Amino acid sequence: MIDQATIQKIFDAADIYEVVSDFVHLKKRGVNYVGCCPFHNEKTGSFTVSPAKGIYKCFGCGKGGNAVNFIMEHEQMSYVEALRYLAARYNITIEEKELSEEEKKEKSERESMLIVTNYAEQFFVDQLLHTDEGKSVGLSYLHKRGLDLPTIEKFGLGYCPEKWDGLTQSALSSGYKKEYLVKTGLTIESEKGLFDRFRARVIFPIRDIAGKIIAFGGRIMTNDKKSAKYLNSPESEIYHKSRTLYGIYFAKKSIVQHNRCYLVEGYLDVISFHRKGIENTVASSGTSLTIEQIRLIRRLTPNVTIIYDGDAAGIKASLRGIDLVLEEGLNVRVVLLPDGEDPDSFSQSRSPQELSDYIAQHETDFINFKTRLLLGQAGSDPIEKARLITDIVRSISLIPDNITRSVYIRETATQMQVEESILYNEIARIRTGKNAETAHYNYIVRHELNPSVKKTPPPPASTDNLCETEEMVLIRYLLLFGNQELYEDSRNGFPYSVSVGEYIIEELAEDDLELFHPGLCEIQKEYRIHYKTAGFIPAKFFSGHTNPQISSTVASILSEPYELSKMWTGDSTALKEETVLSELLPKIVDNYKMRRLEIMTREADNKILELQNSGKSNEILPWIIKKSTINRIRAKLNEKLGRTGIK
């Protein structure tokens, strides 16, 4: 583990301009630098780097943060990996926190296994390119499959000789331990001795998202019908098949840039698509798609296109994958290739433009896909058609987002000529007991689609987005002007200067107000801890925060164009804000308090209505008293703000 002092050294040394300019061509514009965003396609640069603030921000896709965030996002590294990357760039020695004996053993074992797999990859490549057997068997096969040398080298393809223990003996003689050869699955130990798992196979190295070789896949080159055509490394400390996608290391940048991931089945499918310029392609490597693999994609993009070959039986078996993608909240589209084609063969026979055009023209949503696939079997049989509708509705019920579900419900109702209310009822029934959103659907069906039913309040909404604009403004003032004097006061008979930060923090604390938005609330809590500390500079502290979510949020707040009011115009808006803080800030805080009171009033009204409808009139009085108290406070605030009544 990296100790905190070293982390701080890395943050202090990492110059945001230097770090970003390693990957993005930047042009100076005023005090900032501008370039084309590396995270999405754009022709006009909307990506801004601010050396003074130590942050980057794209006004096109919204991504932002500090130097560590940038490396994490661009290189798809973990937080610790990004710190190590920057430490190496700025020649900072990593001082590790003392690990327990168990942690040391685990770390040592993982590192040893990764060293062994790295050696094995070099061995396989050497066998493919520099031995007669490798060239005549392995390399000739890859050439027949349309792969050129640059592609073979890019993916690190290799060959394991037919000799029983070629790799094993080479590794042992080079000083690698049998223990790790066996644990990685490269070597199999039996009563008869040691032998290579992948003998006589073309080798496909499997990398994790950071590029480390964690496993191998091998295609057999002999005519042994008793052996599997493809063979993968077994599960190990470094390799978990359900959490791995083939090609993710080479595809990650393209996935982020295009905001879409193409999902195919096999190694050669991925490689062939990459050769045709569609580099945002990964594979589940012949296994059923898993939740962990979907979540790995979701880290890069919410948009997935699954490409199926023309094998109808295989498609039906894969429909579960669509449901898993939907359940994880991703937007899924489907491309069906012509009968008898797979992604590898289809791409081989077409130019890059023809392949891209075909995908664009044949992409469809999962409703159209399922309808076309299953409706042919249903024919005119009403029972079969009902089963198809139920199947589609079950898929829709998995989608976590209310709005997306409602759009698909409307689409299904139109295509299948079914009333929307029936579909809502069916989805509510399916989701009963699974999550609290069932109540929301029951509310829509009973009340929006049937106005004659007695009105009741909808289920309470999440508080995460309430008052978000007002809370962003408060945090912005804490960051930009927190240390600035707001007004002079006296405490214990002595003059006392009240800062902007102190005023906001203590005003909120006086009424026990924690910000609704979780990320902003975390900033409020940390600010409360540090604002009286000597040398505390809010913008610097939070933009360089070790929590990537906090630093990214702060980058967005500091970078967003902000219009104070129509009465403040010109190029020096921030300066004018600063000069009127004593007049402006109390109004902002009081307006925020008023918004919170309005929310409390609505909650009280909903509770009173709920108790009335449920016949619990004896429980209403405390809520009426609470509402009366809230209204008195609102009246005082209205008077203070110069308003004439309660809205």
N, C-alpha and C positions, 0 to 999 in steps of 0.2 A: 504493500500500500504506500502511496506517496504522501509524505507528511505535509501538513498545512503550510509550513514555512516555504517549502519547495514549490508548492502550488502557487503561492503568492509571488514568488520570484518569476515563475513562468508568465503569470498574468501581467506583471510589471514589465517584463522584457518584450512580450509579444506586441509588436507594432502592427496595428490593424491594416495599415496601408501596405506594409511589406508582405504580410501574410496573404492578403487577398490578391495583390499584384503578381504573386507566383502563379495564379490561375486565371486572372481576369485582366484584360488590357484596360487600364484606367487613364482617364484624362482629367486634368485639373480643371475645376470649375469653382471659382471663388475660393473659399476655405476648404471645400470638399473635393472629392474625386468621383467621377461618374464613369460607368461602363455598362456593357450588356450583361444582364443577369445570367449567372451560370446555372441557375436552377429552373429556368424555363426559357422557351424560345422567344426572342424579341429582336426586332431590327433597330429600334430606337432605345438607347440605354436609359433604364429607369432604376439602375442599381447604383446606390450612393454609399460612399465610404467617408466617414467623418473621423479624421485622426484626432481632432480635439476631444471628441466624445468617446473615441475608442470603439466605435460601433459601425456596422454596415446595415443597410436597409434597402430592400427592393420595393418600390412603390407599384410594381406590376403584380408580383405574386405574394407580396406581404412578408417574405422571410426577412429576418433580421437578428442581430445579436452581436457578440463580441468575437475576438479572434478564435477562441476555443469553439464557440458555436459554429463558426464558419467551417473549420476543419471537420468537426463532427458531421455537419450537413453535407459538405462537398465530398469528403472522402468516405462518408458513411462509417465513421469510427465511433467507438464508445467514448465516454467522457475521459476515461483514463488513457485510452489509446491516443486521443487528441492531445492530451497533456504531454505524453511521451514524444509525440511528433514535434510539438513546439519546443520541448526541452532540447531535443536533438538539433533543431534548427538554430537555436540560440545558445548552444553549447552549455546548457545548464545540467549539472550532474543531478540525477534523480536520487534523492535520499529516501530510502524505503523505511516505512514504519516497521518496527520489529514484528515479525510474524510468529505465530505459535508453531510448535513442532508439527502439528497436524496440517496447518496451512502451508508450511514449507514443503512437506512431503507431497501434498496435492499439487502445488505449483511446480515442483521439480518433476513430478511424473508427467504432467501435461506438457511441459517444455521438452522433456526427453522424447515423448511420443511425436511431437511436432518436428523435432530434429530428425527422427527416423523417417517420417513420411516425406520430409524434404529431400533426404538422401535417396529414398526410393524413387521419387519423381525424376531426379537427375539420372539415376541408373536406367530407368525405363526409356527416357529420351535418348540416352547414349546408345542403348540397344537398338532403338528404332532407326536412328540416323547413321550409325557408324558400324553396324555389324551386318554380315551377309544375310543372316536369318531375318533380322529386323527389316532390312530393306526389301528382301524378296517376299516376305509374308506380310508384315505389318504395314510398311510404307506403300507397297503396291495396292493393298486393300484400301487405304485411305485415299490414294490418288483415284482409284476407281469410284470412290464415293464423292469425287469432285472437290476434294480438299487440296489446296495448294500449300507450299511450305510455310509462308507467313502465317496462315491460319493454324497449321499444325503447331508451329512454335508459340503462337499467342496462347493457345489453350493447353500447351504443355503435353500434347499427346505423345504416347510412348508405346513400348512393346516389352512384354515379359517373355523371355525365351522358353522353349519347350522343356528345357532341362529341369528336372524335378526341383532343384534347390539353387538355381542360379542367383537369384536376388539374395536369398538367405545367406549363402556362403560368402558372397561379395560383401554384405553388410557386416557379418561377423568378423571377417578378415580385416575390415576397416575400423574395427573397434566398437561397433554398435552392439548393444546388449540383446541377447535372445529374448529377454523379458519384454522389451518394448516392441520387438518384431512380432511377437505373439499377441500382445495386447492391442496393437493396431490392426491385427488381422492379416498382415502381410505374410506372415508365416504361420503354418498350421503344425502343431506338435501332436504326434500320435505315437503309438507303440513302436511303429516302424522308423520313427525319427522325425526330422524336420523337412517340410517341403513347402514350396511357394503356392499360395492361394491362387495367384493369377497366371500360372504358367500357360504359355501358348495363347496369350490373349493380347489384343490391342488395348492400351490403357488410357482411360480418361480420368485425369486428376480432378478431384472434387474439392473446391475451395470454399471457405466461409466468406462472409461479406467483407472481411478485412483482407482477404487474399491468402490466408494461411491454408496450406494443403492439409485437409483433415481426413481424407478417405480417397478411395479409388473405385472406379467402375471398370470392368473388363469385358470385352466382347471376344468370344472364343473364335479361334482361327482354324481349329482342327475339325474333323468330321465325327467327333465323339458325340453320338446322339444321347448318351446318358448324362451329359453335362449341360448345364443351363447355358442358353445363348448369351445372356448377360449376367454378370456376377458383381455384387457390390461388397465393399468392406463391411464387416459386422459392426454393430453398435459398439462404441467404446467411450472412454472418458472424453475424447475430443470430437467424436462423431455421433450425432443423433439424426438419423435419417428424416424423422418427422419435422425437424427444425431446419432442414437444409434444402436449398434450391440450387440446382445445377445452373451455373452461369451467372449467379447473382453478383459476384465480384466484378465481372466484366460488364454487366448490364446496369449496375446501380446508377451511374451518372446519367446514362441515357434515359432511364426510367424517370429520374427526377426532372430532367430537361423536357421530356415529352409529356410528363404527367400521365403516363400510361404504362402498364406492364402487359406484355403478351406472354401467355402461359401455354406451353406445349408439353409434350410428354417425355421425349428422349434426348440423349446427348447430341446426336447428330441433327435433330430438329433445331436445337438451339444454335449449334455451330453453323448450320446452313443459313439460318435467318441472319446471324451476325455477318456472315459473308456478303449478304445482300443489303447490308446497311441497316437492318432492323435490329439494332443492338439492345433494345429494351425488351429482350426475350429471355425467359428462364424456363426451367423444366422441373417437374416434380420427380423426374428420374424413374418413371415407370411405376411409382407407388401412388396410391390414392391420395388426393390432396388433403392436407391436414390443417388444423386451425393454426398451428405454430407457423406453417409456411405462409398462410394467408396473412398473418400478423406481421411477418417479415416483409411482405410486399407492402402492407399498409403503412409501414414506416417510411416508404418512398413515395407512394401514390395511392389515392383512393380509387383509381380507375384500372380495372382489369379486363382484358379481352382473352377469352379462352378459345384456342384454335383446335377444333376437332377434325380428325380425318373422316373419310366417308364410311367407316365401319359402323353400321347402325347399332350392333350389339354393344360395341365398345362405348358408343355415345350414351346409351341408356344406363350403362354401368357407371358412367362418369357424372350423371346428373346430380348426384349427391354433392359433388364438388361445387356446383353452382349454388346450392342451398347453403353450404358452409360459407362461401364468399358473401352471400347476401346477409347471412346472420352476423357476420363481422362488420357490417356497415359499409362494404365497398360497393362501387357501381360496377356491375358486371355486364359485359356484352359477349356475344358468341359469334364465331366465324366457322361455318361448316365448309370443309374442302370438298371438291368433287369426289364421287365414289371411286374408291381404289387408290386415292392419293393420301399421303401423309405430309406433314410440314416439310420434311427433308426432300422427298421426291418432287413435291409441288414447287418448292423454291428453286430446285436445281434446274428445272425446265423453263424458268421465267427470269426476265431481267428484273433488277431492283425496282424499277418503276412499275412494271406489270404486277409484281408481287404486292407493292404498296397499294396500287389501285384496286386490286382484287379485295384486299382486306377492307379498304375504305368503303367499297361498294357493297360488300356482303356482310358487314358487321350488323348485328341486330340485337335487340334486347332479349332477355331471357323469356319473356312472355311470348313474343313472336316465335322464338326458337322452339319452345315447348309445344306451342300450338301446332306449328307445322310438323313437328316430329311425331306428336301423339294423336293429332286429329285424324290423320290418315287411317289409323287403326280403328278409331271410333266410328268413322263413317257416319251413317244416319242414325245409329243406335243412340237414343236419348240417355240411356243409362251409362254408356261409355263416355258420352260427352260430359255428363255430370261428374264422372270420375276425373276426367281431364280438368274440369273447372276446379274441382276440389284439390287436385294436385298443384295447380297454379296458385290457388289461394293459400295453400300450406306454405309454398315458397315465399309468397308475399308476406305472410304472417311472421316470417323470420327477420324481416328488415327492421332494424331498431328505430329508424328515423320516421316520425309520424308523417311528415310531408311527403317523403318518398313513397311510403306505403300508400298514401291517399292517391298519388299520381298513378301508381300501378293498378290500384283498384278501379280507377276511372277507365284506364286503358283496357283492363280485362272486361269490365262491364260492357264497354263498347264493342270489343271484338267478339265476345261470346254471347252478346245480347242478353245480359242478365242485369237485374236491377242492382244498383250500387248498395242499397240498404241490405240486401240479402248477403252480399259479399262482406259488408262490415260486420253483420251478425255472425257470419261464419268465422271471420278472423278473430272476433272477440271471444267466440267459443273456444277456438284453438289456443288462444293465448291465455285463457283462464288458468290461474295458478302458476303461470310462468313468470309474469312480471306485472307491475302495477299499472302498466299502460292499458290493460284490458278495460279499466274503468273509463279511460278517455274514449275508447272506441264505443263503449256502451252509451256514453254521453252523446256522442255524435249521432249514433243510430237512433236513439230514443228521442232526442230533442231537436237536432238539426234537420233530420229527415222526417220527423213527425211532430209538427208544431203543436198539435192538440194535447200532447203529454205535458203534465205539470212540470214547470221549470225548476231545476235545481242547479246549484253552482257546479261548475266543472271541477275535476280534481285539482288540488293545488299544484301550481307550476314550480319548477326549480327556481331557486333564488339566484342562481349563478349569474344570470344576465340582467337582473334588476339593477337599476341605477348605474349601469356600467359606464355610461358616458360621464355622469357626475363624478364617479369614483376615479375614472381615468384623469379627469381634470385635477382632482385633489392630489393624486399621486404625482402628476406632472409638476404641480407647484412645490411639492416636497422635494422633488429631484432638482428642479432648476433654481428655486429660490429659498430652499430650506434653511440655509445659514444666514440669510439676509434679515436685518432688523425690520420688524413690522411696526412696533411702537415702543415708546418708553413707558415704564411702569415703576412702581415702588414696592419693595418687599422688605418688611421688617425695618422700615424707615430709611432704606437705602434705594437709590435709583437702580432700576433693573431693565435690561433690554430684552424684550420678547421677540424671538425669531419667528419667521413664517412657519418653520417646522414645528416648533414648540406650540404655537397657536393651534395649528391643525390637529396635532396629536392630542393636546389636552382638551380641546373642544369636543372631539369625538369620544375621548375617555370619560368626560363629564356626564355624557348621556349613555355610556356603555355601548357605543356603536362600533361594531366590527364591520368592515367592508364586506359586502355580499360576495363579490368576485373572489374565488379562492386565491388566485395568483396575486391580486392586488392586496388582499388581506395579509398574505405572507410578507409583502413589502411593508405594510403598516406595522406589523408586529416587530419586524427586525428594526425598522426605523425607531420605534419606541424604545428599543434596547440601546441603540447606538447614538441617538441624536445629541446627547449631552457629553459624548466622548470627545476629548480634544483632538483636533485634526480630522474629524469625520467630514468627508466630502460626499454628499449623498449620490450625485450623479456618477462619480467615479466608483464608489463602493458598490452600487447596484448594477452598473453596466459591466463591471468585472466580476460579478458574483459567481461563485462556484456552482450554483444551481443553474443549469442551462435554461430552464423555463423562466426563471426570474430575469436573467440577463437578456433573454430574447424579448420578454415583455417590456422591459425598460428600454431596449433599443427601439421598439415600435413606438413607445410613448414619446421618446426624445426626438424621433425622426419624423413623426407624422406632422404634416402641415397643420397649423393650428390658427384658427381665426378667432380672436378674442371676442370681437363684437363688430357690428357694422360701423360703429363710431370710431374704431381704431383701424386706420388704414396706413399704407406706406410700407417701406422696406424695413423699418425698425420696430416691428410689432412687439418683439420680446422686450425691447428697451422701454416701450410705453407701458407694457404690462408691469414692468418692474417699478415704474414711477408712480403707479396708482394702486399698489398692492394694499396699502392701509385702508383704502376705500373699497376696493374690489373684493378682497379675500373674505371678509366677514359675510358679504352677501352670498358668495359662493358656498360657504359652509352652511349658512342658514337655509339656502335653497336646497342643499343636500338633505338637511334635517327635515325640511318640509316634505321632500319626496319620500323619506322613510316613514313619516307620519301618515302620508296618503296610503302607503302600502299597508301599514298597520290598521288603518280604517277599513280598507277593503277586506282584510283578513277577518276583522271583527264582524263586518256585515255578512260575510260568507258563513261564519260560524253561527251567527244568530239565525240565519235562514236555514242552515242545516239542522239546528236544534228544533226549530219550529216544525219543519217537515217530518222529523223523526219523533215528534210528540214529547220531547224532553223540555217542556216549557220551564220546569223548575230550575234548569241549569242556565237559563238565559240571562238572569239578572246580573251576574258578575261581568258578562260580556257587554251588557248595556252600560254598566258603570265604567268599564274600561274604555268604551267608545266615547263616553262623555268626557272622561279625563283627556283622551287624545284630542278631542275637539277643542277643549279649553287651551291646550298647548298650541294647537294649530292657529287658534284665534290670536294668541299673543305673537306668534311668529308672523302671521299675516300683517298684524299691525306694525311690527318691526320692519317688515319688508315693504310697507306702504301699500298693501293690498286692501281691497274693500270687503272681501268676504272669503269664505271657505269654498274651494272648488273641489 
